[in-house]
Amino acid sequence: MPIIRNLGRAASQLLQSSGCGCGVSFVPVRAIGVSPRQVASDASFHSVTFSESDHPRVLITGGLGQLGVGLAKLLRKRFGKNNVILSDIRKPADNVFYSGPFIFADILDYKNLREIVVNNRITWLFHYSALLSAVGEANVPLARAVNITGLHNVLDIAAEHNLRLFVPSTIGAFGPTSPRDPTPDLCIQRPRTIYGVSKVHAELMGEYYHYRYGLDFRCLRYPGIISADSQPGGGTTDYAVQIFHDAIKSGKFKCYLRPDTRLPMMYIDDCLKATLEIMEAPAEALTMRTYNINAMSFTPEDLAQEVQKYVPELQVTYNVDQVKQAIADSWPMNFDDSNARRDWGWKHDYDLPELVTTMFSYLGSDSRIAQAN
């Protein structure tokens, strides 16, 4: 049972932590250069040589999810292929494996993750390992371990080694008592999923580590992200990806949300652009450590009508999943991202028509689409 072994290992590491609440006082990392976590006495590391440059040395955890591969491609183009390491616990496809450095990394294995950072002289860390909303509700203990214990490991390692750390947050960090249209950066957050709770926890812990230990923590609350090069992964907003695949393959789409369910959305290129921009923004420009970002807001009915311009015969039916619908009804309908636009110049490129055109262009020219065009 690898999950049990991982949880056991994580638990034993937490018991060795100086942050266990046993009366041990903390000294800020800036002053003493060590992690809040006690380093195991048997820790040993070796160095590797590589060509020095002014570029950051990047590690991406959970890199085989929806965003990691695309982010690695963007960062490698900017910083050089060998300066960006993709990692996950799954086996990558050949095209991913041979496109640049890839290593196995389990975020619940603190010692191994720390060794990866030291050996590869990592300076930027993008922490994408997480279980999404609907998947997390189906396995709360695993979601708690991956989304919370894994975050603690990353925070301690980032603080100890003075990394610039990015952790994504989500529309799921808000709940039914939050203002929904629009939702500001600062308001009440009472999510009702383990995914949302873990993301609020990440936002607050990251901000705490910034003020307590000087950690350069940066976070964006993503809306629903739509991309053509990945399959839906169990998120509540994944209907907005599935509709394109179903339109091309069968011309029939069954939506699990009500047709009038409005949620904030974004095309993946905008998402990746915003992620790089927030990481490159001067620290003095940032007035907060967690920002909303937004591009568009639409309903399943809005999206279906736009898709039908390309596939007129697309048949759309609605079979509401009560769990996913309840999650969606507790989320923002629209994001207020004025602080991001003011502080570091955030500006999106894709609205709904551009999104649909780009998705169909990427997914190929099925005969139905070719006829429509």
matplotlib code that plots the C-alpha trace (Angstrom):
import matplotlib.pyplot as plt

x = [0.0, 2.2, -0.2, -0.1, 3.7, 3.9, 1.5, 3.5, 6.7, 5.2, 3.9, 7.2, 8.9, 6.3, 7.0, 10.7, 9.7, 10.7, 7.3, 5.3, 3.9, 6.0, 7.3, 10.3, 10.9, 11.5, 14.2, 13.5, 15.2, 16.6, 18.8, 20.0, 19.6, 17.8, 14.4, 11.7, 11.9, 14.6, 17.1, 17.6, 21.0, 21.7, 21.0, 23.8, 23.9, 26.3, 26.7, 26.4, 28.0, 26.2, 26.7, 26.2, 23.9, 21.7, 18.6, 16.7, 17.0, 13.4, 11.6, 8.0, 6.2, 3.1, 4.3, 2.2, -1.1, -3.0, -0.5, 3.0, 4.0, 2.9, 4.6, 7.8, 7.7, 7.2, 10.0, 12.5, 12.0, 12.8, 15.4, 16.9, 15.9, 18.3, 17.3, 13.8, 13.1, 9.7, 8.8, 6.0, 5.3, 3.9, 5.7, 5.8, 4.9, 7.9, 7.5, 7.5, 10.4, 12.7, 11.7, 13.8, 14.9, 12.4, 12.8, 10.7, 9.7, 7.2, 6.2, 5.4, 9.1, 10.6, 14.2, 14.2, 12.5, 15.1, 17.9, 16.5, 16.6, 20.1, 21.6, 20.1, 20.6, 17.0, 16.1, 12.4, 9.8, 6.4, 4.3, 1.5, 1.0, -2.6, -5.9, -8.6, -12.1, -14.2, -11.4, -10.5, -14.0, -13.8, -10.6, -10.4, -7.4, -5.3, -6.2, -5.3, -2.0, -1.1, -2.6, -1.6, 1.3, 2.9, 2.6, 4.3, 7.2, 7.6, 7.2, 10.0, 12.4, 11.7, 12.3, 15.5, 17.0, 15.7, 13.6, 11.1, 7.9, 4.8, 1.7, -1.5, -4.8, -8.3, -11.8, -12.4, -10.8, -14.1, -17.4, -21.1, -20.8, -18.2, -19.4, -19.8, -20.2, -17.6, -15.4, -12.6, -9.1, -9.9, -13.2, -14.7, -13.4, -15.3, -15.0, -16.8, -14.4, -11.1, -9.5, -10.8, -9.8, -6.3, -5.9, -7.0, -4.5, -1.8, -2.6, -2.4, 0.7, 2.5, 1.7, 2.7, 6.1, 6.6, 6.2, 7.7, 10.7, 11.1, 10.0, 9.3, 5.9, 3.7, 0.2, -2.5, -6.1, -6.8, -10.3, -11.3, -8.4, -9.2, -6.6, -6.6, -3.5, -4.7, -7.7, -10.2, -8.7, -11.7, -12.2, -15.6, -14.9, -13.6, -16.9, -15.5, -12.7, -14.8, -17.3, -14.6, -13.5, -17.1, -18.1, -15.3, -15.7, -19.4, -21.3, -23.0, -22.2, -23.7, -23.0, -23.0, -23.8, -26.9, -26.9, -27.0, -24.0, -21.7, -18.0, -14.8, -12.7, -9.3, -7.4, -4.2, -1.9, -3.2, -2.8, 0.8, 1.6, 0.2, 2.2, 5.4, 4.6, 3.8, 7.1, 9.1, 7.4, 9.6, 8.9, 8.3, 5.5, 3.5, 1.0, -0.2, 1.0, -2.2, -4.0, -7.2, -6.7, -9.5, -10.2, -13.8, -16.9, -19.5, -22.1, -22.3, -25.1, -22.9, -20.1, -22.3, -23.7, -20.2, -19.1, -22.2, -21.0, -18.3, -20.3, -24.0, -25.3, -23.8, -26.5, -26.2, -28.0, -27.8, -27.6, -26.8, -24.2, -25.4, -22.0, -20.3, -23.3, -23.1, -19.4, -20.0, -22.8, -20.5, -17.8, -17.4, -19.3, -16.8, -13.4, -12.3, -8.7, -8.1, -5.2, -3.3, -3.9, -2.8, 0.2, 2.0, 0.2, -1.9, -3.9, -5.6, -5.5, -8.4, -12.1, -14.8, -14.8, -10.9, -10.9, -13.3, -11.5, -8.1, -9.4, -10.8, -7.7, -5.5, -7.7, -7.7, -10.0, -12.7, -15.1, -17.9, -15.7, -14.2, -17.8, -18.7, -15.7]
y = [0.0, 2.9, 5.5, 4.2, 4.0, 7.6, 8.8, 7.0, 8.4, 11.9, 11.4, 10.4, 13.4, 15.7, 14.2, 15.2, 18.8, 21.6, 23.2, 20.6, 23.1, 21.7, 25.1, 25.3, 28.9, 29.8, 32.0, 33.5, 31.7, 35.0, 35.1, 31.6, 30.1, 26.9, 25.5, 25.5, 21.7, 19.8, 18.3, 14.5, 13.7, 11.2, 13.7, 13.6, 15.3, 15.4, 18.3, 18.2, 20.6, 22.5, 25.6, 28.7, 31.4, 34.3, 32.2, 30.6, 26.9, 25.7, 22.6, 21.9, 19.4, 17.5, 18.3, 15.8, 17.5, 20.0, 22.9, 21.5, 20.3, 23.6, 25.6, 23.7, 24.4, 28.1, 28.3, 26.3, 28.6, 31.5, 30.1, 27.2, 23.6, 22.3, 24.9, 23.6, 20.2, 18.6, 16.1, 13.8, 10.3, 9.0, 7.8, 10.5, 10.0, 9.7, 13.2, 14.7, 12.6, 13.5, 17.2, 18.1, 17.1, 14.9, 13.2, 11.2, 13.3, 12.4, 15.5, 13.4, 12.2, 15.3, 14.1, 13.1, 16.4, 18.3, 16.4, 17.2, 20.9, 20.8, 18.6, 20.6, 24.0, 25.0, 28.6, 28.7, 26.1, 25.7, 23.5, 21.9, 18.6, 18.5, 16.5, 18.5, 19.3, 16.3, 13.8, 15.1, 14.7, 11.0, 10.5, 13.0, 11.3, 11.3, 14.8, 15.9, 14.2, 15.5, 19.0, 19.8, 17.6, 18.0, 21.8, 21.8, 19.9, 22.4, 25.4, 24.2, 23.4, 26.7, 28.6, 26.8, 27.2, 30.7, 29.7, 31.8, 29.6, 29.6, 27.7, 28.0, 28.6, 28.4, 29.7, 26.7, 28.7, 30.6, 29.3, 30.0, 32.9, 34.7, 37.5, 35.8, 38.5, 39.8, 38.1, 40.4, 39.4, 39.9, 38.6, 35.8, 32.4, 29.3, 26.6, 23.3, 21.0, 19.5, 21.0, 24.5, 24.2, 23.1, 26.0, 28.6, 26.8, 27.2, 30.9, 31.6, 29.5, 31.0, 34.5, 33.5, 32.1, 35.3, 37.5, 35.1, 33.7, 36.1, 33.4, 34.9, 33.2, 34.1, 32.7, 33.2, 32.1, 30.5, 30.4, 27.2, 26.5, 25.3, 23.5, 21.3, 19.2, 17.6, 15.4, 16.4, 15.6, 15.5, 19.2, 20.8, 23.1, 20.3, 20.3, 23.2, 21.0, 17.9, 19.6, 20.1, 16.5, 15.3, 17.7, 16.4, 12.7, 12.2, 15.4, 14.8, 16.3, 15.6, 18.3, 17.6, 21.3, 23.3, 25.3, 28.6, 27.9, 30.8, 30.4, 32.4, 30.7, 31.2, 29.7, 28.0, 30.3, 33.2, 31.2, 30.3, 33.9, 35.2, 32.6, 33.7, 37.4, 37.1, 35.2, 37.8, 40.8, 42.9, 42.1, 45.8, 45.9, 43.3, 44.6, 41.1, 37.6, 36.0, 37.6, 36.8, 36.6, 36.4, 36.4, 35.6, 34.3, 32.1, 29.4, 25.9, 27.3, 30.2, 27.9, 25.4, 28.2, 29.3, 25.7, 25.1, 27.9, 25.3, 22.1, 23.1, 19.6, 19.3, 17.9, 19.1, 17.5, 18.2, 15.5, 17.4, 15.8, 17.0, 16.9, 19.0, 21.3, 22.0, 22.8, 25.1, 26.9, 27.7, 29.2, 32.8, 33.7, 36.3, 37.3, 40.9, 40.9, 44.7, 44.4, 42.1, 44.5, 47.5, 46.0, 44.0, 44.7, 41.6, 41.6, 38.6, 37.8, 35.3, 36.0, 33.3, 33.5, 33.4, 30.5, 28.4, 29.2, 28.3, 25.0, 23.8, 24.9, 22.9, 19.8, 19.4, 19.6, 17.0, 16.8, 18.5, 21.4, 21.7, 21.9, 24.5, 26.6]
z = [0.0, -1.2, 0.0, 3.5, 3.3, 2.1, 4.8, 7.4, 6.2, 6.2, 9.7, 11.0, 9.4, 11.0, 14.4, 13.9, 13.0, 15.3, 14.4, 16.3, 18.8, 21.6, 22.9, 20.6, 19.6, 15.9, 14.6, 11.2, 8.3, 7.1, 10.2, 10.5, 7.0, 8.1, 7.6, 10.3, 9.9, 11.7, 9.3, 9.7, 11.1, 8.3, 5.5, 2.9, -0.5, -3.5, -5.9, -9.7, -12.1, -14.7, -16.8, -14.7, -16.0, -14.8, -15.4, -12.6, -12.0, -12.0, -10.5, -11.3, -9.0, -10.2, -13.7, -15.7, -14.8, -16.9, -16.6, -15.9, -19.3, -20.9, -18.2, -18.7, -22.5, -21.9, -19.3, -21.3, -24.3, -22.0, -19.7, -21.6, -21.7, -19.1, -16.5, -16.1, -14.5, -14.7, -12.0, -11.1, -9.6, -12.9, -16.0, -18.6, -22.3, -24.6, -26.1, -22.5, -21.3, -24.3, -24.4, -21.4, -17.9, -16.1, -12.6, -10.2, -7.2, -4.5, -2.5, 0.5, 0.6, 2.3, 2.2, -1.4, -2.4, -0.4, -2.1, -5.5, -4.7, -3.4, -6.1, -8.9, -7.3, -7.7, -7.3, -8.5, -7.5, -9.0, -6.8, -8.9, -7.1, -5.9, -6.1, -7.8, -6.5, -7.4, -7.2, -3.7, -2.5, -3.5, -1.5, 1.3, 3.2, 0.1, -0.8, 2.7, 2.5, -1.0, -0.8, 2.8, 4.0, 0.6, 0.8, 4.2, 2.8, -0.1, 2.2, 4.5, 1.7, -0.1, 3.1, 3.9, 0.5, -0.2, -3.2, -5.1, -4.6, -6.7, -5.5, -7.5, -5.8, -7.4, -7.6, -5.2, -2.4, -2.0, -0.6, -0.6, 1.8, -0.4, -2.7, -6.1, -8.8, -8.7, -6.1, -4.8, -3.7, 0.0, 1.3, 3.4, 2.3, 3.6, 1.0, 1.4, -0.4, 0.8, -2.3, -1.5, 2.2, 1.3, -1.1, 1.5, 3.8, 1.1, 0.7, 4.4, 5.1, 2.1, 3.4, 6.9, 5.7, 3.7, 6.8, 9.3, 7.4, 4.4, 1.9, -1.6, -1.9, -4.9, -5.7, -8.3, -7.9, -11.2, -12.8, -14.7, -17.1, -20.7, -22.8, -25.8, -25.1, -21.9, -21.0, -18.2, -14.8, -12.5, -11.9, -11.7, -14.7, -16.9, -18.9, -20.8, -22.1, -22.6, -24.9, -27.6, -27.6, -27.7, -30.4, -32.6, -31.8, -31.6, -32.1, -28.7, -25.4, -22.0, -19.4, -15.7, -14.7, -15.3, -18.5, -16.5, -14.2, -14.7, -13.7, -14.5, -17.2, -18.9, -21.9, -20.8, -22.7, -20.6, -17.5, -18.2, -19.3, -16.0, -14.0, -15.6, -15.2, -11.5, -10.9, -12.8, -11.2, -9.0, -5.3, -4.6, -7.1, -5.2, -2.7, -1.8, -2.1, -3.6, -6.6, -8.5, -12.3, -14.8, -18.5, -19.2, -17.5, -19.2, -18.7, -20.3, -22.5, -23.7, -24.5, -26.4, -28.5, -29.5, -30.2, -32.4, -34.7, -35.7, -35.2, -35.9, -35.4, -31.9, -29.5, -26.0, -23.1, -19.3, -16.7, -13.5, -11.2, -7.8, -6.2, -8.9, -9.2, -5.5, -5.8, -8.7, -6.9, -4.1, -6.4, -7.8, -11.0, -11.9, -10.5, -9.7, -10.8, -10.7, -8.3, -10.6, -13.5, -11.5, -9.6, -12.3, -15.5, -16.0, -19.2, -20.9, -24.6, -25.0, -24.8, -25.5, -29.4, -29.5, -27.1, -29.2, -32.4, -30.9, -29.4, -32.7, -34.6, -32.1, -32.0, -35.8, -38.8, -38.3, -41.3, -39.4, -38.5, -42.0, -43.4, -40.9, -41.7]

ax = plt.figure().add_subplot(projection="3d")
ax.plot(x, y, z, "-o")
ax.set_aspect("equal")
plt.show()
